[in-house]
Amino acid sequence: YLTAKLQKYLRNTREQEHLFRCLRRHLVKVLISHLVEKHGFYPPSAEKLALAKGIITTFPSLRVQIDGNGEEYEHFYEPASHSGFLEMRLRNIRRKLEAALDTGARSEQDQGESSETGEWITLMKQLRPSSENIPSIKSAMENTYTRRRSWISKATPTLTEIFNEYPRFLDMPSLMDIEFGKLEKQTNSSGNGKRASFQS
């Protein structure tokens, strides 16, 4: 009887721990996405601290006391050491972005098959043009170029549909110039002197 009760307790505990981990990961992903949209990839420490405190206030079950000290939010963000789940998520996002900026566009095959392409589109939609965000937006547009051209070629969407999927074309006209420049370069390299249209 005791063995059965213990097994049930352990099973319930493991299930709760799994739920807590899922909730924590989802919260961190959503909240950091909002933070990046509002403050860029290097948000102020005060904003991260307020976010960490807000999480444990709203979800008390996610409080964790570390070594018997602290205020139970430090696992999300600890200002002195700049550590915690929130900071880890920001670093991972920045690392991916820096890698993309350093290496340039991926090969067409890699880009078309990569699940990260969808993340770049989401990021591009979330970010608003600003001095901090413009390099990230340009990188996102560069990393989704092959997918965009394939979609336009195969699905022949209307201009409205294109602008809905890639809204930064509307508030950053320079992106259109970059797009046409890449298309013209491809056209010239293929021996076709005809100017490429946006809906090629």
ChimeraX commands (.cxc) that place a marker at each C-alpha (Angstrom):
marker #1 position 0.00,0.00,0.00 radius 0.5
marker #1 position 2.78,2.43,1.00 radius 0.5
marker #1 position 4.73,1.58,-2.14 radius 0.5
marker #1 position 1.69,2.31,-4.32 radius 0.5
marker #1 position 1.10,5.63,-2.52 radius 0.5
marker #1 position 4.75,6.59,-2.91 radius 0.5
marker #1 position 4.74,5.74,-6.62 radius 0.5
marker #1 position 1.59,7.82,-7.12 radius 0.5
marker #1 position 3.14,10.73,-5.22 radius 0.5
marker #1 position 6.34,10.58,-7.26 radius 0.5
marker #1 position 4.36,10.34,-10.50 radius 0.5
marker #1 position 2.25,13.38,-9.57 radius 0.5
marker #1 position 5.37,15.28,-8.53 radius 0.5
marker #1 position 7.09,14.54,-11.84 radius 0.5
marker #1 position 3.99,15.64,-13.76 radius 0.5
marker #1 position 3.84,18.90,-11.80 radius 0.5
marker #1 position 7.53,19.54,-12.40 radius 0.5
marker #1 position 7.00,18.95,-16.12 radius 0.5
marker #1 position 4.06,21.39,-16.16 radius 0.5
marker #1 position 6.10,23.99,-14.30 radius 0.5
marker #1 position 8.96,23.65,-16.79 radius 0.5
marker #1 position 6.57,24.00,-19.74 radius 0.5
marker #1 position 4.90,27.03,-18.19 radius 0.5
marker #1 position 8.26,28.62,-17.41 radius 0.5
marker #1 position 9.62,28.09,-20.93 radius 0.5
marker #1 position 6.46,29.43,-22.55 radius 0.5
marker #1 position 6.39,32.49,-20.30 radius 0.5
marker #1 position 10.04,33.28,-20.91 radius 0.5
marker #1 position 9.64,32.95,-24.68 radius 0.5
marker #1 position 6.53,35.16,-24.88 radius 0.5
marker #1 position 7.74,37.81,-22.42 radius 0.5
marker #1 position 11.19,38.14,-23.95 radius 0.5
marker #1 position 9.60,38.48,-27.38 radius 0.5
marker #1 position 7.54,41.38,-26.03 radius 0.5
marker #1 position 10.59,42.88,-24.29 radius 0.5
marker #1 position 12.69,42.74,-27.47 radius 0.5
marker #1 position 9.92,44.36,-29.50 radius 0.5
marker #1 position 9.74,47.22,-27.00 radius 0.5
marker #1 position 13.38,47.70,-25.99 radius 0.5
marker #1 position 15.50,45.91,-28.59 radius 0.5
marker #1 position 17.99,43.09,-27.96 radius 0.5
marker #1 position 19.66,44.82,-25.00 radius 0.5
marker #1 position 16.80,45.83,-22.70 radius 0.5
marker #1 position 17.63,47.77,-19.51 radius 0.5
marker #1 position 18.36,45.74,-16.40 radius 0.5
marker #1 position 15.46,47.45,-14.64 radius 0.5
marker #1 position 13.02,46.10,-17.26 radius 0.5
marker #1 position 14.33,42.54,-16.88 radius 0.5
marker #1 position 14.16,42.80,-13.10 radius 0.5
marker #1 position 10.57,44.09,-13.22 radius 0.5
marker #1 position 9.68,41.23,-15.54 radius 0.5
marker #1 position 11.20,38.61,-13.21 radius 0.5
marker #1 position 9.33,40.02,-10.21 radius 0.5
marker #1 position 6.11,40.21,-12.21 radius 0.5
marker #1 position 6.36,36.53,-13.15 radius 0.5
marker #1 position 6.54,35.24,-9.58 radius 0.5
marker #1 position 3.84,37.69,-8.47 radius 0.5
marker #1 position 1.46,36.42,-11.14 radius 0.5
marker #1 position 2.56,32.79,-10.86 radius 0.5
marker #1 position 3.59,32.12,-7.22 radius 0.5
marker #1 position 4.19,28.45,-8.04 radius 0.5
marker #1 position 7.25,29.52,-10.06 radius 0.5
marker #1 position 8.99,31.04,-7.02 radius 0.5
marker #1 position 12.33,29.41,-6.17 radius 0.5
marker #1 position 14.44,30.09,-3.11 radius 0.5
marker #1 position 18.13,29.78,-4.04 radius 0.5
marker #1 position 20.43,28.68,-1.21 radius 0.5
marker #1 position 17.96,30.06,1.32 radius 0.5
marker #1 position 18.60,33.62,0.14 radius 0.5
marker #1 position 17.09,36.11,-2.25 radius 0.5
marker #1 position 13.55,37.09,-3.09 radius 0.5
marker #1 position 12.61,33.97,-5.11 radius 0.5
marker #1 position 12.80,35.64,-8.54 radius 0.5
marker #1 position 16.58,35.37,-9.08 radius 0.5
marker #1 position 16.33,32.21,-11.18 radius 0.5
marker #1 position 14.54,34.34,-13.79 radius 0.5
marker #1 position 16.91,37.29,-13.53 radius 0.5
marker #1 position 19.72,38.13,-11.14 radius 0.5
marker #1 position 20.93,41.72,-11.74 radius 0.5
marker #1 position 24.38,41.41,-10.14 radius 0.5
marker #1 position 25.52,38.48,-12.27 radius 0.5
marker #1 position 23.21,39.13,-15.23 radius 0.5
marker #1 position 22.03,35.52,-15.15 radius 0.5
marker #1 position 18.74,33.66,-15.14 radius 0.5
marker #1 position 16.22,32.27,-17.63 radius 0.5
marker #1 position 15.34,35.69,-19.07 radius 0.5
marker #1 position 18.98,36.57,-19.69 radius 0.5
marker #1 position 19.66,33.13,-21.19 radius 0.5
marker #1 position 16.84,33.59,-23.69 radius 0.5
marker #1 position 18.13,37.03,-24.69 radius 0.5
marker #1 position 21.66,35.67,-25.15 radius 0.5
marker #1 position 20.41,32.82,-27.33 radius 0.5
marker #1 position 18.48,35.24,-29.54 radius 0.5
marker #1 position 21.48,37.56,-29.84 radius 0.5
marker #1 position 23.80,34.64,-30.59 radius 0.5
marker #1 position 21.60,33.50,-33.48 radius 0.5
marker #1 position 21.34,37.05,-34.78 radius 0.5
marker #1 position 25.09,37.66,-34.60 radius 0.5
marker #1 position 25.79,34.39,-36.37 radius 0.5
marker #1 position 23.44,35.39,-39.18 radius 0.5
marker #1 position 25.02,38.84,-39.47 radius 0.5
marker #1 position 28.53,37.34,-39.55 radius 0.5
marker #1 position 27.91,34.58,-42.04 radius 0.5
marker #1 position 25.38,36.34,-44.28 radius 0.5
marker #1 position 22.60,34.55,-46.06 radius 0.5
marker #1 position 22.46,30.75,-45.87 radius 0.5
marker #1 position 22.42,28.65,-48.99 radius 0.5
marker #1 position 19.07,28.43,-50.75 radius 0.5
marker #1 position 18.60,24.82,-49.73 radius 0.5
marker #1 position 19.49,25.42,-46.10 radius 0.5
marker #1 position 17.34,28.51,-45.90 radius 0.5
marker #1 position 14.33,26.87,-47.49 radius 0.5
marker #1 position 14.51,23.87,-45.20 radius 0.5
marker #1 position 15.38,25.68,-41.99 radius 0.5
marker #1 position 12.69,25.98,-39.35 radius 0.5
marker #1 position 14.43,29.17,-38.24 radius 0.5
marker #1 position 13.17,30.96,-41.35 radius 0.5
marker #1 position 9.72,31.15,-39.78 radius 0.5
marker #1 position 11.28,32.61,-36.63 radius 0.5
marker #1 position 12.99,35.30,-38.71 radius 0.5
marker #1 position 9.63,36.23,-40.27 radius 0.5
marker #1 position 8.02,36.44,-36.84 radius 0.5
marker #1 position 10.89,38.58,-35.56 radius 0.5
marker #1 position 10.68,40.89,-38.58 radius 0.5
marker #1 position 6.95,41.39,-38.01 radius 0.5
marker #1 position 7.43,42.16,-34.32 radius 0.5
marker #1 position 10.26,44.67,-34.62 radius 0.5
marker #1 position 9.43,48.27,-35.45 radius 0.5
marker #1 position 11.91,50.43,-37.41 radius 0.5
marker #1 position 14.35,52.18,-35.07 radius 0.5
marker #1 position 18.08,52.80,-35.00 radius 0.5
marker #1 position 18.46,49.73,-32.75 radius 0.5
marker #1 position 16.18,47.43,-34.75 radius 0.5
marker #1 position 17.04,48.30,-38.38 radius 0.5
marker #1 position 20.12,45.98,-38.58 radius 0.5
marker #1 position 18.04,43.11,-37.17 radius 0.5
marker #1 position 15.17,43.79,-39.60 radius 0.5
marker #1 position 17.57,43.85,-42.56 radius 0.5
marker #1 position 19.11,40.59,-41.39 radius 0.5
marker #1 position 15.66,39.02,-41.06 radius 0.5
marker #1 position 14.73,40.10,-44.59 radius 0.5
marker #1 position 18.03,38.75,-45.92 radius 0.5
marker #1 position 17.55,35.41,-44.21 radius 0.5
marker #1 position 14.02,35.01,-45.56 radius 0.5
marker #1 position 14.81,36.11,-49.13 radius 0.5
marker #1 position 14.88,32.64,-50.69 radius 0.5
marker #1 position 11.65,31.62,-48.98 radius 0.5
marker #1 position 10.01,34.89,-50.02 radius 0.5
marker #1 position 11.02,34.53,-53.68 radius 0.5
marker #1 position 9.85,30.91,-53.74 radius 0.5
marker #1 position 6.51,31.87,-52.19 radius 0.5
marker #1 position 5.97,34.78,-54.61 radius 0.5
marker #1 position 6.92,32.64,-57.59 radius 0.5
marker #1 position 4.76,29.64,-56.69 radius 0.5
marker #1 position 1.75,31.20,-54.94 radius 0.5
marker #1 position 1.66,34.47,-56.93 radius 0.5
marker #1 position 0.24,36.46,-53.99 radius 0.5
marker #1 position -1.21,39.96,-54.42 radius 0.5
marker #1 position 0.74,43.01,-53.28 radius 0.5
marker #1 position -1.57,43.27,-50.28 radius 0.5
marker #1 position -0.76,39.68,-49.28 radius 0.5
marker #1 position 2.97,40.33,-49.71 radius 0.5
marker #1 position 2.82,43.44,-47.53 radius 0.5
marker #1 position 0.77,41.60,-44.91 radius 0.5
marker #1 position 3.42,38.87,-44.72 radius 0.5
marker #1 position 6.36,41.33,-44.91 radius 0.5
marker #1 position 5.01,44.61,-43.46 radius 0.5
marker #1 position 8.45,46.20,-43.15 radius 0.5
marker #1 position 8.38,46.81,-46.92 radius 0.5
marker #1 position 5.79,49.50,-46.17 radius 0.5
marker #1 position 7.56,51.42,-43.40 radius 0.5
marker #1 position 11.13,50.82,-44.64 radius 0.5
marker #1 position 11.10,51.65,-48.39 radius 0.5
marker #1 position 14.86,51.01,-48.59 radius 0.5
marker #1 position 14.08,47.29,-48.23 radius 0.5
marker #1 position 12.28,47.41,-51.57 radius 0.5
marker #1 position 15.40,48.88,-53.21 radius 0.5
marker #1 position 17.50,46.07,-51.71 radius 0.5
marker #1 position 14.98,43.49,-52.95 radius 0.5
marker #1 position 14.98,44.86,-56.51 radius 0.5
marker #1 position 18.78,45.06,-56.43 radius 0.5
marker #1 position 19.04,41.36,-55.61 radius 0.5
marker #1 position 16.49,40.51,-58.30 radius 0.5
marker #1 position 18.34,42.54,-60.93 radius 0.5
marker #1 position 21.62,40.91,-59.98 radius 0.5
marker #1 position 20.05,37.46,-60.40 radius 0.5
marker #1 position 18.53,38.48,-63.73 radius 0.5
marker #1 position 21.83,39.83,-65.07 radius 0.5
marker #1 position 23.75,36.77,-63.93 radius 0.5
marker #1 position 21.29,34.55,-65.78 radius 0.5
marker #1 position 21.83,36.50,-69.01 radius 0.5
marker #1 position 18.38,38.04,-69.07 radius 0.5
marker #1 position 18.61,41.80,-69.48 radius 0.5
marker #1 position 14.95,42.35,-68.71 radius 0.5
marker #1 position 14.29,44.16,-65.41 radius 0.5
marker #1 position 12.96,41.76,-62.81 radius 0.5
marker #1 position 9.53,42.52,-61.47 radius 0.5
marker #1 position 8.62,42.33,-57.78 radius 0.5
marker #1 position 6.33,39.43,-58.59 radius 0.5
marker #1 position 8.80,37.40,-60.64 radius 0.5
marker link #1:1,2 radius 0.2
marker link #1:2,3 radius 0.2
marker link #1:3,4 radius 0.2
marker link #1:4,5 radius 0.2
marker link #1:5,6 radius 0.2
marker link #1:6,7 radius 0.2
marker link #1:7,8 radius 0.2
marker link #1:8,9 radius 0.2
marker link #1:9,10 radius 0.2
marker link #1:10,11 radius 0.2
marker link #1:11,12 radius 0.2
marker link #1:12,13 radius 0.2
marker link #1:13,14 radius 0.2
marker link #1:14,15 radius 0.2
marker link #1:15,16 radius 0.2
marker link #1:16,17 radius 0.2
marker link #1:17,18 radius 0.2
marker link #1:18,19 radius 0.2
marker link #1:19,20 radius 0.2
marker link #1:20,21 radius 0.2
marker link #1:21,22 radius 0.2
marker link #1:22,23 radius 0.2
marker link #1:23,24 radius 0.2
marker link #1:24,25 radius 0.2
marker link #1:25,26 radius 0.2
marker link #1:26,27 radius 0.2
marker link #1:27,28 radius 0.2
marker link #1:28,29 radius 0.2
marker link #1:29,30 radius 0.2
marker link #1:30,31 radius 0.2
marker link #1:31,32 radius 0.2
marker link #1:32,33 radius 0.2
marker link #1:33,34 radius 0.2
marker link #1:34,35 radius 0.2
marker link #1:35,36 radius 0.2
marker link #1:36,37 radius 0.2
marker link #1:37,38 radius 0.2
marker link #1:38,39 radius 0.2
marker link #1:39,40 radius 0.2
marker link #1:40,41 radius 0.2
marker link #1:41,42 radius 0.2
marker link #1:42,43 radius 0.2
marker link #1:43,44 radius 0.2
marker link #1:44,45 radius 0.2
marker link #1:45,46 radius 0.2
marker link #1:46,47 radius 0.2
marker link #1:47,48 radius 0.2
marker link #1:48,49 radius 0.2
marker link #1:49,50 radius 0.2
marker link #1:50,51 radius 0.2
marker link #1:51,52 radius 0.2
marker link #1:52,53 radius 0.2
marker link #1:53,54 radius 0.2
marker link #1:54,55 radius 0.2
marker link #1:55,56 radius 0.2
marker link #1:56,57 radius 0.2
marker link #1:57,58 radius 0.2
marker link #1:58,59 radius 0.2
marker link #1:59,60 radius 0.2
marker link #1:60,61 radius 0.2
marker link #1:61,62 radius 0.2
marker link #1:62,63 radius 0.2
marker link #1:63,64 radius 0.2
marker link #1:64,65 radius 0.2
marker link #1:65,66 radius 0.2
marker link #1:66,67 radius 0.2
marker link #1:67,68 radius 0.2
marker link #1:68,69 radius 0.2
marker link #1:69,70 radius 0.2
marker link #1:70,71 radius 0.2
marker link #1:71,72 radius 0.2
marker link #1:72,73 radius 0.2
marker link #1:73,74 radius 0.2
marker link #1:74,75 radius 0.2
marker link #1:75,76 radius 0.2
marker link #1:76,77 radius 0.2
marker link #1:77,78 radius 0.2
marker link #1:78,79 radius 0.2
marker link #1:79,80 radius 0.2
marker link #1:80,81 radius 0.2
marker link #1:81,82 radius 0.2
marker link #1:82,83 radius 0.2
marker link #1:83,84 radius 0.2
marker link #1:84,85 radius 0.2
marker link #1:85,86 radius 0.2
marker link #1:86,87 radius 0.2
marker link #1:87,88 radius 0.2
marker link #1:88,89 radius 0.2
marker link #1:89,90 radius 0.2
marker link #1:90,91 radius 0.2
marker link #1:91,92 radius 0.2
marker link #1:92,93 radius 0.2
marker link #1:93,94 radius 0.2
marker link #1:94,95 radius 0.2
marker link #1:95,96 radius 0.2
marker link #1:96,97 radius 0.2
marker link #1:97,98 radius 0.2
marker link #1:98,99 radius 0.2
marker link #1:99,100 radius 0.2
marker link #1:100,101 radius 0.2
marker link #1:101,102 radius 0.2
marker link #1:102,103 radius 0.2
marker link #1:103,104 radius 0.2
marker link #1:104,105 radius 0.2
marker link #1:105,106 radius 0.2
marker link #1:106,107 radius 0.2
marker link #1:107,108 radius 0.2
marker link #1:108,109 radius 0.2
marker link #1:109,110 radius 0.2
marker link #1:110,111 radius 0.2
marker link #1:111,112 radius 0.2
marker link #1:112,113 radius 0.2
marker link #1:113,114 radius 0.2
marker link #1:114,115 radius 0.2
marker link #1:115,116 radius 0.2
marker link #1:116,117 radius 0.2
marker link #1:117,118 radius 0.2
marker link #1:118,119 radius 0.2
marker link #1:119,120 radius 0.2
marker link #1:120,121 radius 0.2
marker link #1:121,122 radius 0.2
marker link #1:122,123 radius 0.2
marker link #1:123,124 radius 0.2
marker link #1:124,125 radius 0.2
marker link #1:125,126 radius 0.2
marker link #1:126,127 radius 0.2
marker link #1:127,128 radius 0.2
marker link #1:128,129 radius 0.2
marker link #1:129,130 radius 0.2
marker link #1:130,131 radius 0.2
marker link #1:131,132 radius 0.2
marker link #1:132,133 radius 0.2
marker link #1:133,134 radius 0.2
marker link #1:134,135 radius 0.2
marker link #1:135,136 radius 0.2
marker link #1:136,137 radius 0.2
marker link #1:137,138 radius 0.2
marker link #1:138,139 radius 0.2
marker link #1:139,140 radius 0.2
marker link #1:140,141 radius 0.2
marker link #1:141,142 radius 0.2
marker link #1:142,143 radius 0.2
marker link #1:143,144 radius 0.2
marker link #1:144,145 radius 0.2
marker link #1:145,146 radius 0.2
marker link #1:146,147 radius 0.2
marker link #1:147,148 radius 0.2
marker link #1:148,149 radius 0.2
marker link #1:149,150 radius 0.2
marker link #1:150,151 radius 0.2
marker link #1:151,152 radius 0.2
marker link #1:152,153 radius 0.2
marker link #1:153,154 radius 0.2
marker link #1:154,155 radius 0.2
marker link #1:155,156 radius 0.2
marker link #1:156,157 radius 0.2
marker link #1:157,158 radius 0.2
marker link #1:158,159 radius 0.2
marker link #1:159,160 radius 0.2
marker link #1:160,161 radius 0.2
marker link #1:161,162 radius 0.2
marker link #1:162,163 radius 0.2
marker link #1:163,164 radius 0.2
marker link #1:164,165 radius 0.2
marker link #1:165,166 radius 0.2
marker link #1:166,167 radius 0.2
marker link #1:167,168 radius 0.2
marker link #1:168,169 radius 0.2
marker link #1:169,170 radius 0.2
marker link #1:170,171 radius 0.2
marker link #1:171,172 radius 0.2
marker link #1:172,173 radius 0.2
marker link #1:173,174 radius 0.2
marker link #1:174,175 radius 0.2
marker link #1:175,176 radius 0.2
marker link #1:176,177 radius 0.2
marker link #1:177,178 radius 0.2
marker link #1:178,179 radius 0.2
marker link #1:179,180 radius 0.2
marker link #1:180,181 radius 0.2
marker link #1:181,182 radius 0.2
marker link #1:182,183 radius 0.2
marker link #1:183,184 radius 0.2
marker link #1:184,185 radius 0.2
marker link #1:185,186 radius 0.2
marker link #1:186,187 radius 0.2
marker link #1:187,188 radius 0.2
marker link #1:188,189 radius 0.2
marker link #1:189,190 radius 0.2
marker link #1:190,191 radius 0.2
marker link #1:191,192 radius 0.2
marker link #1:192,193 radius 0.2
marker link #1:193,194 radius 0.2
marker link #1:194,195 radius 0.2
marker link #1:195,196 radius 0.2
marker link #1:196,197 radius 0.2
marker link #1:197,198 radius 0.2
marker link #1:198,199 radius 0.2
marker link #1:199,200 radius 0.2
view
